Amino acid sequence: MEKSVALESARQCAAQDHGSSSSLDTGQSRASCSHGRLREGEAEMRTPLYLIYLTVSIGGLQVIWTTIMSQGSPYLTSLGLPSPIIALVWLAQLSGAFVQPYIGILSDSCENRWGRRRPFIILGTVLTIICTIGLPWTPDCVAFLFSLFDGNSREWRSSELLATQILASMWIWALNISIQPVQSGIRALIIDSVSLPQQVQASAYASCVIGFGSILGYSTAFVDLPLLLPWLGDTQMKGVCVIASVALGSTVALSCLTIKERKLDAASFPKHSSGLLGRLRELFANFRIFPSKILKIFAVQFFAWLSWFPFMFYITTYIGDIYGVKFQVQTPSTALPAPSSSSVTCESTRYGTLALVFFATMALLTNLTLPHFIISSATESEDYLTFAQKSQYQVLNRIRTLYRRFKTSWLTLPRLWAASHIFRFVILLSTAFTDSLLISTLLVATLGISWAITQWVPHALISAEIAKSQTYIPASQQILSQGSASTEYRPPSAEDDDAADELDGMLGNAEKAEMDDGRDEPKAVLQAGAVMGMQNMAIATPQMAAAVLCSLLFWILGRYGITGSEAAGWVIRILQLSGLVAAWLASQIETDG
């Protein structure tokens, strides 16, 4: 059997030597075939341009997320929905707990000629754009339908408002469902396309792109779009949704057209259960093969997102209401003309979004700087350094050299993650001691540091675990889709062992990195789609719980006369207690070898 595999590998090498296949112009390093291994001295390192093309689509998706998170609650409020009901509408996050894991398993075994991930990414993108455009035009569509019946009574207008509220809520649910295949596919594609030594670097690139997407999303929400770009729509919500849809469509198109994806070799890939129930059983059976480190990461994610949910969905309302209160105090009641309540609400939402612009900017600056301290302190891979020296980006190389003077070997990813949760708890607790718009905005901005770490660290930890597992897949088990001559999966080599040791130091496995070089093969290969799907379940499930808790807290606070920004602030602060649990769990990852 081994001889036949070797002969087939030799035939593939000969075919590649005489063929006309070429690697991507985006900088994909060609991996020469030598019986399923790379030739000695060659590294499958991706260039910065390749990593940008690979991760840019997740930036477009982030524009959609920032639009929904910053504008969703104020938009529903403008439709007349009370805060407890709005909190229940955000139970739409529940879709991520079940839809994305199922999509992940489907994509792992997909045999489509477009690849494993692209069909789901493209379909999800189309549906997401439809839902994003449909949401802000809901009042217009409902008003048009009701106008056909010429109803003008009070009961008729009340029915029209109720229909608008129900349809808008349905659009949000549909949007959350349609986003899942896009998010799952993009994350899995990043893991599939990058080798073990660059997994943390790829996650850092993705975090930076997410930062740019956040700034774009929040900035467009702050700008007065109906005044500057009236052709986008007559409301702010319409304008930001159009821009978000264009951002998602263009970035997904760029990634899908430039990145060559692995295609599943069905003959060598394990068969999956058929039918919905079979897939679901397979989904939950995956927990038995996951390493304990990944399960601990999932636990941290659960409690972390329990605390992040109220911040992301209500901080715009909180800051906006502070502005509204200050505006009412500073504006005499006799002022002519009196400002309308809708204009004050619009301005409040814009100022709430401005705080998130600073928040996203801080997150981006953190993503651009912090990973270099971690990477330079834990990885001195010859492959990485050789690649960096050959890079045309000399400015970045000088920055890397400067960072290496400040080595922080004690600052591992799990420790950094734990510290970020404590930092978030302290900052948000501090908001209880000020009602200043400026100070509150600055406090929100500093939380961009914690948000950047949340976007980067867990994905880096999980991606590295998946890549180390897949290192042991025989080269014959997977092939690249048309247009690429590279072979990614191969038996473990000396370079792989070195890369794994280097990553161990960064990921918090210091004791393991110092042990004997002999390492056992994993009991099972981790599939990116399934793992990322289960991770999203760990993220979406606490958001569902947080939505229920927020609704309950708003109702209780309302009974005591606490409403508006004061109620939103206390809901945000109370749920930060779960962040302390997340910090403790993150610190335990250190001990997991």
KOLDREN-116067 format. One record per residue (C-alpha): residue in three letters; x, y, z. Coordinates in Angstrom, 3 decimals, m for minus. Each point is the difference from the previous one (the first is absolute). Layout:
REC  aa        X        Y        Z
REC ALA        X        Y        Z
...
//
This chain:
REC  aa        X        Y        Z
REC MET    0.000    0.000    0.000
REC GLU    2.810    2.397    0.872
REC LYS    1.752   m0.800   m3.283
REC SER   m3.125    0.788   m2.018
REC VAL   m0.393    3.323    1.800
REC ALA    3.640    0.826   m0.667
REC LEU   m0.340   m0.897   m3.686
REC GLU   m3.117    2.143   m0.330
REC SER    1.793    2.862    1.723
REC ALA    2.899   m0.375   m2.421
REC ARG   m2.381    0.128   m2.951
REC GLN   m1.530    3.192    1.370
REC CYS    3.457    1.531    0.345
REC ALA    0.887   m0.892   m3.566
REC ALA   m3.281    1.408   m1.254
REC GLN    0.646    3.243    1.850
REC ASP    3.543    0.240   m1.382
REC HIS   m1.247   m0.313   m3.605
REC GLY   m3.280    1.881    0.483
REC SER   m0.750    3.632   m0.395
REC SER   m1.606    0.651    3.383
REC SER    1.102    3.141    1.716
REC SER   m0.501    1.406    3.439
REC LEU   m1.882    3.176    0.789
REC ASP    1.386    3.381   m0.882
REC THR   m1.116    1.075    3.436
REC GLY    3.136   m1.510    1.444
REC GLN   m0.861   m3.607    0.763
REC SER    3.341   m1.793    0.414
REC ARG    0.170   m3.067   m2.236
REC ALA    0.576   m3.191    1.950
REC SER    2.055   m2.529   m1.931
REC CYS   m1.126   m3.579    0.175
REC SER    2.330   m2.598    1.408
REC HIS   m2.024   m3.051    0.901
REC GLY   m2.550    2.028    1.921
REC ARG    2.551    2.169    1.783
REC LEU    1.541    3.364   m0.650
REC ARG    3.561   m0.011   m1.194
REC GLU    2.433    0.756    2.759
REC GLY    0.459    3.687    0.564
REC GLU   m3.261    1.047   m1.656
REC ALA   m2.802    1.580    2.019
REC GLU   m3.642    0.462   m0.900
REC MET   m0.077    3.594    1.153
REC ARG   m2.716    2.332   m1.237
REC THR    0.852    3.541   m0.999
REC PRO   m1.734    2.988    1.604
REC LEU   m1.945    0.631   m3.213
REC TYR   m1.296   m3.573   m0.017
REC LEU   m1.082    0.291    3.638
REC ILE   m1.807    3.260   m0.762
REC TYR   m1.917   m1.584   m2.876
REC LEU   m0.771   m2.986    2.211
REC THR   m1.349    1.994    2.943
REC VAL   m1.512    3.086   m1.661
REC SER   m3.450   m1.605   m0.252
REC ILE   m0.301   m0.257    3.772
REC GLY    0.473    3.770    0.093
REC GLY   m3.013    0.415   m2.278
REC LEU   m2.010   m2.269    2.265
REC GLN    1.060    2.115    2.973
REC VAL   m1.533    3.075   m1.659
REC ILE   m3.324   m1.870    0.012
REC TRP    0.436   m0.939    3.666
REC THR    0.910    3.533    1.085
REC THR   m3.017    1.377   m1.843
REC ILE   m2.364   m2.397    1.736
REC MET    1.596    0.376    3.437
REC SER    0.202    3.798   m0.029
REC GLN   m3.220    0.800   m1.853
REC GLY   m2.210   m3.004    0.756
REC SER   m1.288    0.917    3.453
REC PRO   m0.514    3.736   m0.765
REC TYR   m1.791   m0.963   m3.223
REC LEU   m2.362   m2.375    1.797
REC THR   m0.577    2.673    2.648
REC SER   m0.984    2.456   m2.738
REC LEU   m2.620   m2.525   m1.122
REC GLY   m1.563    0.119    3.463
REC LEU    1.282   m3.270    1.462
REC PRO    0.628    0.131    3.799
REC SER    3.416   m0.986    1.395
REC PRO   m1.070   m3.397    1.446
REC ILE   m1.429   m1.037   m3.394
REC ILE    3.085    1.256   m1.854
REC ALA    2.144   m2.181    2.246
REC LEU   m2.117   m3.005   m0.982
REC VAL    0.348    0.871   m3.693
REC TRP    3.740   m0.480    0.428
REC LEU   m0.707   m3.638    0.800
REC ALA    0.659   m0.216   m3.732
REC GLN    3.601   m0.642    1.086
REC LEU   m1.278   m3.476    0.848
REC SER    0.328   m0.866   m3.684
REC GLY    3.768    0.009    0.343
REC ALA   m0.168   m2.728    2.633
REC PHE   m1.543   m2.534   m2.371
REC VAL    0.193    1.230   m3.589
REC GLN    3.732    0.680   m0.184
REC PRO    1.158   m3.334    1.501
REC TYR   m2.270   m1.842   m2.433
REC ILE    1.291    2.087   m2.917
REC GLY    3.554   m0.724    1.153
REC ILE   m0.481   m3.762   m0.240
REC LEU   m1.687    0.333   m3.399
REC SER    2.887    2.055   m1.364
REC ASP    2.610   m2.422    1.368
REC SER   m1.453   m2.739   m2.226
REC CYS   m1.054    2.199   m2.936
REC GLU    1.128   m1.321   m3.408
REC ASN   m1.094    2.988   m2.085
REC ARG    2.285    0.923   m2.895
REC TRP    0.271    3.526    1.433
REC GLY    1.602   m1.385    3.139
REC ARG   m1.096   m0.860    3.513
REC ARG   m0.597    3.472    1.426
REC ARG   m0.769    2.308   m2.922
REC PRO   m3.515   m1.307   m0.807
REC PHE   m1.126    0.738    3.554
REC ILE    1.779    3.361    0.113
REC ILE   m1.562    1.177   m3.274
REC LEU   m3.532   m1.196    0.788
REC GLY    0.154    1.474    3.498
REC THR    1.278    3.312   m1.375
REC VAL   m2.905    0.319   m2.446
REC LEU   m2.567   m0.737    2.713
REC THR    1.724    2.344    2.468
REC ILE   m0.092    2.889   m2.478
REC ILE   m3.710   m0.593   m0.683
REC CYS   m0.800    0.072    3.726
REC THR    2.214    3.029    0.649
REC ILE   m1.724    2.000   m2.726
REC GLY   m3.465   m1.192    1.015
REC LEU    0.310    1.056    3.654
REC PRO    0.115    3.827   m0.358
REC TRP   m2.625    0.013   m2.760
REC THR   m2.508   m1.874    2.183
REC PRO   m2.117    3.079    0.929
REC ASP   m0.201    1.044   m3.666
REC CYS   m1.050   m3.461   m1.173
REC VAL   m2.629   m0.394    2.713
REC ALA   m1.331    3.525   m0.574
REC PHE   m0.304   m0.711   m3.725
REC LEU   m1.909   m3.240    0.586
REC PHE   m2.374    1.628    2.472
REC SER   m0.537    2.963   m2.328
REC LEU   m1.517   m2.370   m2.533
REC PHE   m2.960   m0.425    2.341
REC ASP   m0.439    3.729    0.749
REC GLY   m0.194   m0.490    3.748
REC ASN    0.263    3.178    2.088
REC SER   m1.653   m0.930    3.287
REC ARG    1.905   m0.126    3.272
REC GLU   m0.359   m3.784    0.137
REC TRP    1.328   m0.253   m3.547
REC ARG    3.095    2.092    0.804
REC SER    0.559   m2.082    3.128
REC SER   m0.112   m3.174   m2.098
REC GLU    2.470    1.530   m2.453
REC LEU    2.429    0.778    2.830
REC LEU   m0.352   m3.510    1.413
REC ALA    0.631   m1.530   m3.431
REC THR    3.101    2.177   m0.391
REC GLN    1.365   m1.112    3.370
REC ILE   m0.627   m3.685   m0.742
REC LEU    1.530    0.154   m3.481
REC ALA    3.082    1.884    1.246
REC SER    0.495   m2.636    2.699
REC MET   m0.318   m2.739   m2.634
REC TRP    2.629    1.703   m2.161
REC ILE    2.412    0.021    2.946
REC TRP   m0.564   m3.704    0.584
REC ALA    0.479   m0.762   m3.706
REC LEU    3.140    2.149   m0.070
REC ASN    1.541   m1.829    2.941
REC ILE   m0.683   m3.354   m1.672
REC SER    1.377    1.036   m3.403
REC ILE    3.215    1.334    1.547
REC GLN    0.918   m3.392    1.475
REC PRO    1.235   m1.764   m3.189
REC VAL    2.015    3.092   m0.916
REC GLN    1.708    0.223    3.377
REC SER    0.609   m3.734    0.297
REC GLY    1.298   m0.302   m3.554
REC ILE    2.391    2.946    0.231
REC ARG    1.526   m1.137    3.296
REC ALA    0.406   m3.574   m1.254
REC LEU    1.517    1.224   m3.276
REC ILE    2.626    1.983    1.907
REC ILE    0.980   m3.083    1.992
REC ASP    0.031   m2.217   m3.098
REC SER    2.216    2.357   m1.984
REC VAL    2.775    0.659    2.520
REC SER    2.595   m2.423    1.350
REC LEU    0.846   m0.576    3.644
REC PRO    2.770    2.622    0.503
REC GLN   m2.224    2.821   m1.293
REC GLN   m3.301   m0.780    1.731
REC VAL    0.481    2.654    2.689
REC GLN    1.179    2.492   m2.613
REC ALA   m3.077   m0.685   m2.149
REC SER   m2.244    0.518    3.025
REC ALA    1.742    3.314    0.660
REC TYR   m0.611    1.073   m3.612
REC ALA   m3.664   m0.957    0.351
REC SER   m0.249    2.063    3.185
REC CYS    1.538    3.022   m1.739
REC VAL   m2.426   m0.313   m2.906
REC ILE   m2.855   m0.263    2.502
REC GLY    1.308    3.215    1.554
REC PHE   m0.123    1.819   m3.339
REC GLY   m3.497   m1.371   m0.596
REC SER   m1.148    1.216    3.405
REC ILE    1.347    3.496   m0.616
REC LEU   m1.713    0.139   m3.393
REC GLY   m3.297   m1.230    1.420
REC TYR   m0.050    2.316    3.006
REC SER    1.291    3.009   m1.967
REC THR   m2.701   m0.268   m2.655
REC ALA   m2.570   m0.280    2.785
REC PHE    1.299    3.245    1.536
REC VAL    0.059    2.020   m3.231
REC ASP   m3.278    1.708   m0.911
REC LEU   m0.621   m2.133   m3.094
REC PRO   m3.441    1.421   m0.963
REC LEU    1.632    3.442   m0.207
REC LEU    3.240   m0.985   m1.754
REC LEU   m1.170   m2.976   m2.094
REC PRO   m3.772    0.332   m0.363
REC TRP   m0.076   m2.469   m2.908
REC LEU    0.776   m2.812    2.476
REC GLY   m3.358    0.521    1.707
REC ASP   m1.954    2.535    1.992
REC THR    0.984   m1.459    3.396
REC GLN    3.294   m0.746    1.723
REC MET   m0.866   m3.694    0.308
REC LYS   m0.523   m0.355   m3.746
REC GLY    3.331    1.622   m0.786
REC VAL    2.087   m2.112    2.367
REC CYS   m1.702   m3.211   m1.145
REC VAL    0.733    0.752   m3.666
REC ILE    3.658    0.737    0.772
REC ALA    0.281   m3.145    2.134
REC SER   m1.487   m2.128   m2.785
REC VAL    2.445    1.385   m2.563
REC ALA    2.911   m0.595    2.389
REC LEU   m0.976   m3.630    0.580
REC GLY   m0.669   m0.778   m3.655
REC SER    3.240    1.546   m1.285
REC THR    2.301   m1.546    2.604
REC VAL   m1.508   m3.479   m0.327
REC ALA    0.362    0.233   m3.784
REC LEU    3.668    0.974    0.391
REC SER    0.786   m2.925    2.305
REC CYS   m1.897   m2.564   m2.070
REC LEU    1.661    1.092   m3.247
REC THR    3.577    0.111    1.292
REC ILE    0.267   m2.864    2.489
REC LYS    0.281   m3.544   m1.346
REC GLU   m1.764   m2.375    2.318
REC ARG    0.569   m3.634    0.865
REC LYS   m2.512   m2.387   m1.517
REC LEU   m1.030   m3.074    1.944
REC ASP    1.281   m3.362   m1.212
REC ALA   m3.120   m2.020    0.766
REC ALA    1.761   m3.361   m0.447
REC SER    2.315    0.603    2.947
REC PHE   m2.203    2.162    2.217
REC PRO   m2.041   m1.713    2.725
REC LYS   m3.690   m0.404   m0.802
REC HIS   m2.476    2.185    1.870
REC SER   m3.402   m0.930    1.305
REC SER   m2.909    0.746   m2.297
REC GLY   m3.095    1.973    0.900
REC LEU   m0.549    2.858    2.431
REC LEU   m0.108   m2.159    3.134
REC GLY    3.097   m1.899   m1.076
REC ARG    1.893    3.236   m0.528
REC LEU   m1.115    1.326    3.376
REC ARG    1.117   m3.204    1.736
REC GLU    3.336    0.319   m1.750
REC LEU    0.181    3.639    1.047
REC PHE   m0.283   m0.722    3.716
REC ALA    2.189   m3.108   m0.298
REC ASN    2.834    2.339   m0.991
REC PHE    0.333    1.059    3.627
REC ARG    1.534   m3.387    0.789
REC ILE    2.943    0.527   m2.352
REC PHE    0.695    3.641    0.838
REC PRO    3.173    0.608    2.054
REC SER   m0.558    1.278    3.520
REC LYS    1.622    3.315   m0.942
REC ILE   m2.661    0.695   m2.635
REC LEU   m2.762   m0.890    2.463
REC LYS    1.496    2.449    2.512
REC ILE    0.083    2.686   m2.683
REC PHE   m3.680   m0.647   m0.679
REC ALA   m0.748    0.428    3.715
REC VAL    1.828    3.338    0.070
REC GLN   m1.888    1.110   m3.101
REC PHE   m3.320   m0.800    1.658
REC PHE    0.531    2.239    3.023
REC ALA    1.840    2.669   m1.997
REC TRP   m2.884    0.480   m2.414
REC LEU   m2.502   m0.023    2.826
REC SER    1.650    3.256    1.053
REC TRP    0.701    1.368   m3.499
REC PHE   m3.610   m0.307   m1.226
REC PRO   m1.590    2.871    1.981
REC PHE    2.936    2.271   m0.772
REC MET   m0.103   m0.552   m3.762
REC PHE   m3.770    0.396   m0.334
REC TYR   m0.767    2.691    2.596
REC ILE    3.072    2.219    0.239
REC THR   m1.278    2.182   m2.865
REC THR   m3.252    0.516    1.899
REC TYR    1.915    0.678    3.231
REC ILE    2.311    2.669   m1.453
REC GLY   m2.764    1.427   m2.181
REC ASP   m2.333    0.484    2.957
REC ILE    2.756    1.784    1.934
REC TYR    0.276    2.398   m2.946
REC GLY   m3.790    0.352   m0.118
REC VAL   m0.200    0.918    3.686
REC LYS    2.799    2.577   m0.343
REC PHE   m1.684    1.413   m3.113
REC GLN   m3.311    0.463    1.818
REC VAL    1.742    1.701    2.927
REC GLN    1.923    2.373   m2.271
REC THR   m2.954    0.788   m2.296
REC PRO   m2.630    2.341    1.527
REC SER   m3.574   m1.199   m0.345
REC THR   m0.887    3.372   m1.554
REC ALA    2.514   m0.415   m2.829
REC LEU   m1.504    0.620   m3.458
REC PRO   m0.349   m1.993   m2.049
REC ALA   m0.220   m2.859    2.469
REC PRO    2.043   m3.008   m1.101
REC SER   m2.107   m3.047   m0.852
REC SER    0.349   m3.151    2.072
REC SER    1.010   m1.968   m3.099
REC SER    2.871    2.387   m0.771
REC VAL    1.234   m0.192    3.597
REC THR   m0.192   m3.810   m0.133
REC CYS    1.936   m0.037   m3.274
REC GLU    2.706    2.254    1.433
REC SER    0.186   m2.123    3.160
REC THR    0.510   m3.142   m2.067
REC ARG    2.733    1.688   m2.039
REC TYR    1.880    1.077    3.138
REC GLY   m0.381   m3.480    1.434
REC THR    1.499   m1.340   m3.209
REC LEU    2.862    2.513    0.217
REC ALA    1.112   m1.669    3.235
REC LEU    0.128   m3.286   m1.901
REC VAL    2.121    1.623   m2.721
REC PHE    2.630    0.765    2.660
REC PHE   m0.542   m3.496    1.412
REC ALA    0.680   m1.590   m3.406
REC THR    3.029    2.229   m0.600
REC MET    1.535   m1.073    3.300
REC ALA   m0.694   m3.634   m0.892
REC LEU    1.745    0.418   m3.347
REC LEU    3.069    1.628    1.568
REC THR    0.146   m2.880    2.472
REC ASN   m0.238   m2.546   m2.808
REC LEU    2.792    1.718   m1.903
REC THR    2.425    0.054    2.927
REC LEU   m0.740   m2.615    2.646
REC PRO    0.388   m3.148   m2.169
REC HIS    3.588    0.988   m0.772
REC PHE    0.903   m0.049    3.689
REC ILE   m1.517   m3.459    0.400
REC ILE    1.387   m1.424   m3.233
REC SER    3.486    1.452    0.419
REC SER    0.241   m1.241    3.574
REC ALA   m1.074   m3.548   m0.778
REC THR    1.045   m0.763   m3.566
REC GLU    3.448    0.371   m1.459
REC SER   m0.688   m2.453   m2.816
REC GLU    2.656    0.034   m2.706
REC ASP   m2.762   m0.449   m2.580
REC TYR   m1.834    3.035    1.317
REC LEU    3.118    2.156    0.201
REC THR    1.182   m1.036   m3.465
REC PHE   m3.408    0.805   m1.381
REC ALA   m0.038    3.362    1.759
REC GLN    3.461    0.875   m1.292
REC LYS   m1.069   m0.780   m3.557
REC SER   m3.133    2.102    0.362
REC GLN   m0.138    3.247   m1.899
REC TYR   m1.593    1.718    2.969
REC GLN    3.209    1.362    1.495
REC VAL   m1.815    2.372    2.349
REC LEU   m1.820   m2.911    1.618
REC ASN    3.285   m1.872    0.335
REC ARG    1.556    2.952    1.832
REC ILE   m2.991    0.096    2.333
REC ARG    0.390   m3.732    0.677
REC THR    3.668    0.576    0.828
REC LEU   m0.967    2.748    2.440
REC TYR   m2.607   m2.224    1.665
REC ARG    2.542   m2.776    0.560
REC ARG    1.863    2.312    2.386
REC PHE   m2.985   m0.218    2.340
REC LYS   m0.397   m3.736    0.367
REC THR   m2.775   m1.026    2.354
REC SER    0.213   m3.779    0.222
REC TRP   m2.314   m0.003    3.025
REC LEU   m2.806    1.594   m2.029
REC THR   m1.671   m3.043   m1.519
REC LEU   m3.311    0.116   m1.813
REC PRO   m2.052   m1.541    2.849
REC ARG    1.435    2.467    2.540
REC LEU   m0.710    2.887   m2.339
REC TRP   m3.552   m1.231   m0.501
REC ALA   m0.605   m0.307    3.749
REC ALA    1.334    3.510    0.629
REC SER   m2.314    1.447   m2.655
REC HIS   m3.087   m1.298    1.826
REC ILE    1.081    1.584    3.283
REC PHE    0.773    3.250   m1.812
REC ARG   m3.493    0.059   m1.550
REC PHE   m1.644   m0.601    3.382
REC VAL    1.866    2.901    1.620
REC ILE   m0.664    2.450   m2.845
REC LEU   m3.724   m0.688   m0.261
REC LEU   m0.407    0.114    3.766
REC SER    1.596    3.459   m0.123
REC THR   m2.844    1.325   m2.158
REC ALA   m2.227   m0.069    3.093
REC PHE    1.988    2.903    1.473
REC THR   m0.419    2.499   m2.844
REC ASP   m2.766    1.502   m2.109
REC SER    2.403    1.995   m2.164
REC LEU   m0.378   m0.628   m3.721
REC LEU    3.729    0.551   m0.583
REC ILE    1.204   m2.302    2.774
REC SER   m2.514   m2.706   m0.912
REC THR    1.132    0.165   m3.623
REC LEU    3.657   m0.313    1.026
REC LEU   m0.772   m3.000    2.213
REC VAL   m1.808   m1.698   m2.878
REC ALA    2.937    0.748   m2.301
REC THR    2.507   m1.710    2.312
REC LEU   m2.078   m3.177   m0.150
REC GLY    1.196   m0.362   m3.577
REC ILE    3.100   m1.616    1.513
REC SER   m2.055   m2.770    1.566
REC TRP   m2.101   m0.382   m3.153
REC ALA    3.099   m0.413   m2.182
REC ILE    1.282   m2.768    2.242
REC THR   m3.413   m1.685   m0.069
REC GLN    0.024    0.054   m3.803
REC TRP    3.539   m1.334   m0.307
REC VAL    1.079   m2.293    2.822
REC PRO   m2.685   m2.743   m0.002
REC HIS    0.174   m0.388   m3.769
REC ALA    3.798   m0.152    0.152
REC LEU   m0.086   m2.684    2.695
REC ILE   m2.590   m2.110   m1.811
REC SER    1.573    0.434   m3.439
REC ALA    3.349   m1.194    1.298
REC GLU   m1.589   m3.097    1.550
REC ILE   m1.789   m0.838   m3.256
REC ALA    3.133    0.546   m2.068
REC LYS    2.096   m2.213    2.277
REC SER   m2.617   m2.724   m0.292
REC GLN   m0.162    0.240   m3.787
REC THR    3.770   m0.169   m0.279
REC TYR   m0.337   m3.742    0.384
REC ILE   m2.407   m0.515   m2.914
REC PRO    1.640   m1.940   m2.859
REC ALA    0.531    2.128   m3.079
REC SER   m2.274   m2.267   m2.037
REC GLN   m3.058    0.774    2.132
REC GLN   m0.682    3.462   m1.335
REC ILE    0.681    1.812   m3.279
REC LEU   m0.154    3.607   m1.050
REC SER   m2.707    1.258   m2.288
REC GLN    0.761    0.915   m3.579
REC GLY    2.698    2.577   m0.591
REC SER    2.428   m0.839    2.811
REC ALA    2.955   m2.327    0.012
REC SER    0.722    0.095    3.714
REC THR   m0.466   m2.935    2.324
REC GLU   m0.714    1.155    3.556
REC TYR   m0.682   m3.114    2.040
REC ARG    2.896   m2.357    0.550
REC PRO    1.616   m2.288    2.562
REC PRO    1.748    1.844    2.826
REC SER    3.450    1.296   m0.771
REC ALA    2.768    1.448    2.118
REC GLU   m1.191    3.472   m0.960
REC ASP   m3.480   m0.827    1.309
REC ASP    1.381   m1.160    3.343
REC ASP    2.042    3.192    0.306
REC ALA   m3.030    2.129   m0.862
REC ALA   m2.125   m1.865    2.519
REC ASP    2.594    0.565    2.722
REC GLU    0.131    3.709   m0.815
REC LEU   m3.760    0.280    0.110
REC ASP   m0.140   m1.875    3.301
REC GLY    1.930    2.788    1.684
REC MET   m2.306    2.644   m1.405
REC LEU   m3.224   m1.857    0.727
REC GLY    0.863   m0.595    3.623
REC ASN    1.351   m3.552   m0.182
REC ALA    3.377    0.889    1.426
REC GLU    0.441   m3.295    1.807
REC LYS   m0.919   m1.965   m3.088
REC ALA    2.423    1.959   m2.160
REC GLU    2.860   m0.866    2.311
REC MET   m0.777   m3.726    0.044
REC ASP    1.527   m2.647   m2.191
REC ASP   m0.367    0.645   m3.723
REC GLY   m1.902   m3.246   m0.573
REC ARG   m3.700    0.682   m0.420
REC ASP   m2.893   m2.375   m0.537
REC GLU   m2.332    0.248   m2.952
REC PRO   m3.435    1.403    0.801
REC LYS   m2.757   m2.532    0.552
REC ALA   m2.144    1.775   m2.592
REC VAL    0.394    2.710   m2.593
REC LEU   m1.820    3.242    0.795
REC GLN   m2.077    1.361   m2.880
REC ALA   m0.067    3.789   m0.167
REC GLY   m3.689    0.296   m0.870
REC ALA   m1.155   m2.189    2.878
REC VAL    2.292    1.657    2.551
REC MET   m0.866    3.554   m1.035
REC GLY   m3.678   m0.947    0.012
REC MET    0.244   m1.292    3.545
REC GLN    1.918    3.108    0.990
REC ASN   m2.807    2.134   m1.348
REC MET   m2.410   m2.049    2.091
REC ALA    2.110    0.962    3.027
REC ILE   m0.349    3.644   m1.094
REC ALA   m3.674    0.024   m1.014
REC THR   m1.437   m1.978    2.922
REC PRO    1.041    2.556    2.658
REC GLN   m1.406    2.781   m2.168
REC MET   m3.354   m1.754    0.095
REC ALA    0.246   m0.242    3.785
REC ALA    1.140    3.629    0.200
REC ALA   m2.968    1.147   m2.096
REC VAL   m2.407   m1.633    2.453
REC LEU    1.887    1.411    2.994
REC CYS    0.046    3.485   m1.526
REC SER   m3.744   m0.126   m0.615
REC LEU   m0.581   m1.084    3.600
REC LEU    2.331    2.671    1.392
REC PHE   m1.616    2.759   m2.074
REC TRP   m3.411   m1.071    1.289
REC ILE    1.162   m0.089    3.642
REC LEU    1.767    3.365   m0.250
REC GLY   m3.046    1.493   m1.697
REC ARG   m2.155   m1.051    2.952
REC TYR    2.236    2.188    2.191
REC GLY   m0.140    2.935   m2.390
REC ILE    3.486   m0.521   m1.429
REC THR   m0.125    0.516   m3.772
REC GLY    2.035    1.377   m2.882
REC SER    3.763    0.230    0.276
REC GLU   m0.064   m0.796    3.713
REC ALA   m1.743   m3.324   m0.616
REC ALA    2.250   m0.839   m2.964
REC GLY    3.067    0.801    2.078
REC TRP   m0.992   m2.280    2.856
REC VAL   m0.904   m2.846   m2.347
REC ILE    3.449    0.272   m1.574
REC ARG    1.778    0.146    3.373
REC ILE   m1.864   m2.872    1.660
REC LEU    0.831   m2.450   m2.774
REC GLN    3.701    0.883    0.234
REC LEU    0.193   m2.363    2.978
REC SER    0.174   m2.851   m2.492
REC GLY    3.164    1.607   m1.358
REC LEU    1.765   m0.806    3.268
REC VAL   m0.930   m3.659   m0.462
REC ALA    1.399    0.182   m3.538
REC ALA    3.250    1.458    1.343
REC TRP    0.416   m2.858    2.475
REC LEU   m0.726   m2.626   m2.661
REC ALA    2.444    1.630   m2.430
REC SER    2.736   m0.163    2.618
REC GLN   m0.599   m3.755    0.265
REC ILE    0.901   m0.517   m3.665
REC GLU    3.606    0.584    1.025
REC THR    0.092   m3.302    1.861
REC ASP   m1.463   m1.996   m2.871
REC GLY    2.726   m1.669   m1.993
//
